[in-house]
Amino acid sequence: MLKLKEIHSHYGQIHALKGVSLEVKEGSICCLIGANGAGKSTTLMSISGIQLITSGNIEFQGKPIGGRAPEEIVRRGIVQVPEGRRIFPLLTVQENLTLGAYLRKDKKEINEALTRAFSFFPILEERRRQVGGTLSGGEQQMLAIARGLMSTPRLLLLDEPSLGLAPLVVEHIMGIIRQIREEQGVTILLVEQNAQAALELADYGYVIETGRVVLEDSARSLLENPKVREAYLGE
């Protein structure tokens, strides 16, 4: 579904991505793990068209998307849930969700998407009139994911969904991500510093270090890899 081939990206003089190549198969959960500053978020930003690539190719469903505007990439079915949640704190839960469907015009389809989002996150339906900034961290993360689902994506890019959350909340969020894939068939590319949670959830994984993919394998094999366990699982 998604292919990155030798992607390079710069922030001024800083060479952030140095030939990143990866593939995400349709219907899978793929994870990208690595330390802070390794290039994980830059990879997602490059896919979304927010960070321009300086060379390389990005293909989605067999068509090039490198250099396309972010709104066009969203129209093609790629939606990113950014690191740090970034909800609209002064808007209600329902207003936040409605903004996630800003490219859609059919009110019936928007209402159907809202019903689906609430089916995954019942707590949001209970708090649909509550201001987003008053939600807990876990609830805000749920809201951010639900907002991303409002455009009915084919590929969902999740950037650090476990960031700053308690272990039990992380477990709950990861379970919902699995449910989204299983029930809606949404393909997911998950970026995480929490390597244990990511690899337990994913089908396939990549390890990125200083802008380069240094290892790839099935998630199960990476969980059992001594180098991964030492570097990222604290063993």
C-alpha positions as CSV (number, residue, x, y, z in Angstrom):
1,M,0.0,0.0,0.0
2,L,2.8,2.5,1.0
3,K,6.4,2.4,-0.2
4,L,9.2,4.7,0.7
5,K,12.3,4.4,-1.4
6,E,15.6,6.1,-0.3
7,I,13.9,9.1,1.3
8,H,16.1,12.0,2.2
9,S,14.9,15.1,4.2
10,H,16.6,18.1,5.7
11,Y,15.9,20.8,8.3
12,G,18.2,23.5,7.0
13,Q,21.7,22.1,7.2
14,I,20.5,19.1,9.3
15,H,20.2,15.9,7.3
16,A,17.3,14.3,9.1
17,L,16.5,11.3,6.9
18,K,19.3,9.6,5.2
19,G,17.9,7.1,2.7
20,V,14.9,5.7,4.5
21,S,13.1,2.8,2.8
22,L,10.1,1.0,4.1
23,E,6.9,-0.7,3.0
24,V,3.5,-1.0,4.7
25,K,1.3,-3.7,3.4
26,E,-2.5,-3.2,3.1
27,G,-4.4,-4.3,6.1
28,S,-1.3,-4.5,8.4
29,I,-0.1,-2.7,11.4
30,C,3.5,-1.7,10.9
31,C,5.6,0.1,13.5
32,L,8.7,2.3,13.3
33,I,10.6,2.3,16.6
34,G,13.7,4.2,17.6
35,A,15.1,6.7,20.1
36,N,14.0,10.3,20.4
37,G,15.4,12.3,17.5
38,A,16.0,9.2,15.3
39,G,13.8,10.4,12.5
40,K,10.5,8.7,13.3
41,S,8.2,11.8,13.3
42,T,10.1,13.2,10.3
43,T,9.3,10.1,8.4
44,L,5.6,10.5,9.1
45,M,5.7,14.2,8.3
46,S,7.3,13.4,5.0
47,I,4.6,10.9,4.1
48,S,1.9,13.5,5.0
49,G,3.5,16.2,2.8
50,I,4.2,18.5,5.8
51,Q,8.0,17.9,5.6
52,L,9.3,18.2,2.1
53,I,11.7,15.4,0.9
54,T,14.9,16.4,-0.8
55,S,15.2,13.1,-2.8
56,G,13.6,9.7,-3.0
57,N,10.2,8.4,-3.8
58,I,7.0,7.9,-1.8
59,E,4.2,5.8,-3.4
60,F,0.7,5.2,-2.1
61,Q,-1.4,2.5,-3.8
62,G,1.1,2.5,-6.7
63,K,0.9,6.3,-7.3
64,P,3.6,8.8,-6.4
65,I,2.7,11.3,-3.6
66,G,6.1,12.8,-2.8
67,G,5.8,16.6,-3.0
68,R,2.0,16.6,-3.0
69,A,0.2,19.1,-0.7
70,P,-0.9,17.8,2.7
71,E,-4.6,18.3,1.9
72,E,-4.3,16.3,-1.3
73,I,-2.6,13.4,0.6
74,V,-5.5,13.5,3.0
75,R,-8.0,13.3,0.1
76,R,-6.1,10.2,-1.1
77,G,-6.8,8.5,2.2
78,I,-3.7,9.1,4.4
79,V,-4.4,10.7,7.8
80,Q,-1.9,11.5,10.5
81,V,-2.6,11.7,14.2
82,P,0.3,13.9,15.4
83,E,2.5,13.6,18.4
84,G,1.2,15.4,21.5
85,R,-2.4,14.9,20.4
86,R,-2.9,18.6,19.4
87,I,-6.6,18.7,19.8
88,F,-8.4,22.0,19.8
89,P,-8.6,22.6,23.6
90,L,-11.3,25.3,23.5
91,L,-13.7,23.3,21.3
92,T,-16.0,20.6,22.4
93,V,-15.4,16.9,21.7
94,Q,-18.0,16.9,19.0
95,E,-16.6,20.1,17.4
96,N,-13.1,18.6,17.4
97,L,-14.5,15.5,15.6
98,T,-16.4,17.5,13.1
99,L,-13.3,19.3,12.1
100,G,-11.7,15.9,11.3
101,A,-14.3,15.6,8.5
102,Y,-13.6,19.1,7.0
103,L,-13.0,17.6,3.5
104,R,-16.3,15.8,3.5
105,K,-19.5,17.5,2.4
106,D,-22.2,14.8,2.8
107,K,-23.8,15.3,6.2
108,K,-25.1,11.7,6.2
109,E,-21.5,10.4,5.8
110,I,-20.2,12.7,8.5
111,N,-22.9,11.5,10.9
112,E,-22.0,7.9,10.0
113,A,-18.4,8.6,10.7
114,L,-19.3,10.2,14.0
115,T,-21.3,7.1,15.0
116,R,-18.3,4.9,14.1
117,A,-15.9,7.0,16.1
118,F,-18.2,6.9,19.1
119,S,-18.4,3.1,18.8
120,F,-14.7,2.9,19.3
121,F,-14.6,5.5,22.0
122,P,-17.9,5.4,24.0
123,I,-16.4,7.8,26.6
124,L,-16.2,10.5,23.9
125,E,-19.9,10.1,23.2
126,E,-20.6,10.6,26.9
127,R,-18.5,13.8,26.8
128,R,-19.4,15.1,23.4
129,R,-20.4,18.5,24.7
130,Q,-17.3,18.8,27.0
131,V,-14.5,21.1,26.1
132,G,-11.5,19.1,24.8
133,G,-9.0,20.8,27.0
134,T,-10.7,19.5,30.2
135,L,-10.3,15.8,29.2
136,S,-7.7,13.6,30.7
137,G,-4.5,12.8,28.7
138,G,-5.9,9.4,27.7
139,E,-9.2,10.9,26.6
140,Q,-7.4,13.5,24.6
141,Q,-5.5,10.8,22.8
142,M,-8.7,9.0,22.1
143,L,-10.1,12.2,20.7
144,A,-7.1,12.7,18.5
145,I,-7.4,9.2,17.0
146,A,-11.2,9.5,16.7
147,R,-10.7,12.9,14.9
148,G,-8.4,11.1,12.4
149,L,-11.0,8.4,11.8
150,M,-13.6,11.0,10.8
151,S,-12.2,11.3,7.3
152,T,-12.4,7.5,6.8
153,P,-8.7,7.0,6.1
154,R,-7.2,4.0,4.2
155,L,-3.9,4.5,6.0
156,L,-3.7,5.9,9.6
157,L,-0.3,7.4,10.7
158,L,0.0,7.4,14.5
159,D,2.8,9.4,16.1
160,E,3.6,8.4,19.7
161,P,0.0,7.6,20.9
162,S,1.4,6.3,24.2
163,L,3.3,9.5,25.0
164,G,2.8,10.6,28.6
165,L,0.1,8.0,29.4
166,A,-0.1,5.6,32.3
167,P,0.6,1.9,31.4
168,L,-3.0,0.8,31.8
169,V,-4.2,3.7,29.5
170,V,-1.5,2.7,27.0
171,E,-2.8,-0.9,27.0
172,H,-6.3,0.4,26.4
173,I,-5.2,2.7,23.5
174,M,-3.3,-0.1,21.9
175,G,-6.3,-2.4,22.1
176,I,-8.4,0.2,20.4
177,I,-5.8,0.6,17.6
178,R,-6.0,-3.2,17.0
179,Q,-9.8,-3.0,17.0
180,I,-9.7,-0.3,14.4
181,R,-7.6,-2.4,12.1
182,E,-9.7,-5.5,12.7
183,E,-13.2,-4.0,12.4
184,Q,-12.6,-1.2,9.8
185,G,-9.7,-2.7,7.8
186,V,-7.6,0.5,8.3
187,T,-3.9,0.0,7.6
188,I,-1.8,1.6,10.3
189,L,1.8,2.9,10.5
190,L,2.7,3.4,14.2
191,V,5.6,5.4,15.4
192,E,6.6,4.7,19.0
193,Q,9.3,5.1,21.5
194,N,7.5,2.5,23.6
195,A,9.0,-0.4,21.6
196,Q,7.5,-3.1,23.7
197,A,3.9,-1.9,23.2
198,A,4.5,-1.2,19.5
199,L,6.0,-4.6,18.7
200,E,3.4,-6.5,20.7
201,L,0.7,-4.8,18.5
202,A,2.4,-4.7,15.1
203,D,2.7,-7.3,12.4
204,Y,6.0,-5.9,11.0
205,G,8.5,-3.5,12.3
206,Y,11.4,-1.2,11.4
207,V,14.2,0.2,13.6
208,I,15.5,3.7,12.8
209,E,18.7,5.2,14.1
210,T,20.0,8.7,13.2
211,G,17.9,8.9,10.1
212,R,18.6,5.4,8.8
213,V,16.6,2.2,8.9
214,V,19.1,-0.3,10.5
215,L,16.8,-3.3,11.0
216,E,13.5,-4.7,9.8
217,D,11.7,-8.0,10.5
218,S,8.4,-9.4,11.7
219,A,7.4,-7.7,15.0
220,R,7.7,-11.1,16.8
221,S,11.2,-11.6,15.6
222,L,12.2,-8.1,16.6
223,L,10.8,-8.7,20.1
224,E,13.1,-11.7,20.3
225,N,16.2,-10.0,18.8
226,P,18.9,-9.5,21.4
227,K,20.1,-6.2,20.0
228,V,16.5,-4.8,20.1
229,R,15.9,-6.1,23.6
230,E,19.1,-4.5,24.8
231,A,18.7,-1.2,23.1
232,Y,15.0,-0.6,23.3
233,L,13.4,-3.0,25.8
234,G,15.8,-2.3,28.7
235,E,17.3,-5.7,28.9
